Amino acid sequence: MARIEDYAVIGDLQTAALVGMDGSIDWLCLPHFDSPSCFGALLGTPDHGRWRIAPVGAATCTSRRYLPGTLVLESVWETDDGAARVVDFMPPRDSACDVVRIVEGVSGSVPVEMDLALRFDYGHVVPWVRRREGVLHAVAGPDAAYVTTTAPLVGRDRRTVSAFTVGPGDRVPFVLTWRPSHERWEPCADAEVSLERTLAYWDEWSSRCRVTGPYKDAVDRSLITLKALTFGPTGGIAAAATTSLPEWLGGERNWDYRYCWLRDATLTLQPLLAAGYTEEAGAWRDWLLRAVAGDPADLQIMYSLTGRRRVPEDTLHWLPGYEASAPVRIGNAAAEQLQLDVWGEVLDALALTRNALGTEDSWNLQCALMDHLERVWRQPDNGLWEMRGPRRHFTHSKVMAWVAADRMARGITESGLEGPLERWTAVRDEIRADVLAHGMDPTGSHFVQSYGSSELDAALLLIPRVGFLPYDDPRVVATIEAVQRELAADGFLLRYRTESGADGLPGTEGVFLACSFWLVTALVGIGRRDEARRLFEDLLELRNDVGLLSEEYDPRLGRQLGNTPQAFSHFGLINAAVALEQGMGRSDEPPRPPS
Ligand SMILES: OC[C@H]1O[C@H](O[C@H]2O[C@H](CO)[C@@H](O)[C@H](O)[C@H]2O)[C@H](O)[C@@H](O)[C@@H]1O
């Protein structure tokens, strides 16, 4: 099975596919990110669905890249017979959902093979396949897939295969279109027309980016990746494109990230605004308001990409898991947790969009959320790491509750909005006093993970970023140094020590990439800029050949771990690049793009 970093992503802003260096699409959920997969080999075997196109006898491509500023992937294969290119993409969704693969001969005469195994419903439904007027029809239950190509297609062992040869200038297209099975088949889009349309879409999108500076390429790729994780129809942002890629190979820390976490999505907002993508920021704000509408007591920490509340967790027993990392889970029980930081992130994000977009149409909702937080902030919670052990008083959660009260009080004093200023100021001060009294080690020198604990937590690095204390406060400096000392692993950072058993889960995990980027930002904040730049550049080296990051990394094996591509890691990268280029911005001002 391919390594996680062997995968590139293509997508149509409603779902995404992972393309391996071996030319195989091993992951694709249709029609949406959180739908069942039709290619699920990533979490099992080729018989759980995959689509491979590659020169005969070649194991992996020689090189690959995204066409600049786009999500169109070009893989180059150099073989003894000559060279060929495969261009893979998904046109931004209109009525149909297409995956397009164009094989192009470059030199010599290259024999190519194609192997297609469609397996609906996460790899266990084999469709009924027929040929009609030269088009392959594959139907099962609610799903239908159609394949058009100029290449010969042959059915073999419940798969469809093809063999053909390309010479210089030859272009052999394959278009796979998904539709609900009850709808009539309609001719598939022309591959070349779709390519032009897709390139034009991404060119226009990228042309709006205001980012410049030495890390522009990395930042651009991260922004395109965040855009690829955005569910176009609603503006919701998926935490990652996959489920159950393990946080440790062979372990059981395997979760479904194909949902919209309020935390991840609001943090994504900052780099989008910084780079000039106000439309996306507005769409996200509107998604948020629809999703959280209703009783503030019912605020969830995550929703489906359409805003649905129920995302029940289940396991798929027929899938063995990525490199035997089981169970494979769909849905996520974290949706039912109490994570107090989310109030802070949501109210901070709405303050940000108020200032950046110049509109405020949700103040009543914000007031209702704050009123609720006022009643619950003293409760223990599961924290931002969604710990499944007993609830505790996480210092980061309380700090974010302070952020909520602070942004609401400032909505009144700085934006002239109406509200109980004295009450919210008093709540803000009370939370602050509580954190300073209980969230520090017994000597009062640095912050700790939770009240009464001696553990460190990388989330504490965010304390100055949200404005709770300034970077030059000795307690902040000591916390950054303690986190670095206690959580460093092979030059990067763990989010916390799993050995304490505090997260209620067996096993361990890799270094957490977002936290390692937070350390870059924190080091810039305390003036250790050279060290920050070195760490940042080491982190850039962990990206795969096309600039993608998953959630974690195993320094022993030199391999990426966890779901991919992950928004958390990519916005960490962008914020760190901004910090390195400009120094620290306050969290309530949209950071300016690197110049
Ligand atoms: O490892 C424990 C938890 O891992 C997931 O949560 C993590 O991913 C979320 C989405 O990126 C992020 O918001 C959160 O802060 C991370 O800890 C998983 O979804 C949880 O169910 C799991 O308990």
The ligand as an ORCA input file, in Angstrom:
! r2SCAN-3c Opt
* xyz 0 1
  O      -7.215     12.056     18.745
  C      -8.355     12.309     19.395
  C      -9.408     13.039     18.572
  O      -8.897     13.238     17.256
  C      -9.776     13.891     16.388
  O      -9.784     15.238     16.740
  C      -8.719     15.979     16.187
  O      -9.122     16.429     14.928
  C     -10.080     17.471     14.896
  C     -10.327     17.795     13.448
  O      -9.158     18.195     12.800
  C      -9.562     18.691     15.662
  O     -10.542     19.696     15.706
  C      -9.247     18.242     17.093
  O      -8.709     19.342     17.794
  C      -8.254     17.097     17.044
  O      -8.006     16.620     18.348
  C     -11.108     13.146     16.347
  O     -12.015     13.776     15.517
  C     -11.704     12.934     17.693
  O     -12.884     12.172     17.604
  C     -10.700     12.221     18.550
  O     -11.218     12.097     19.855
*
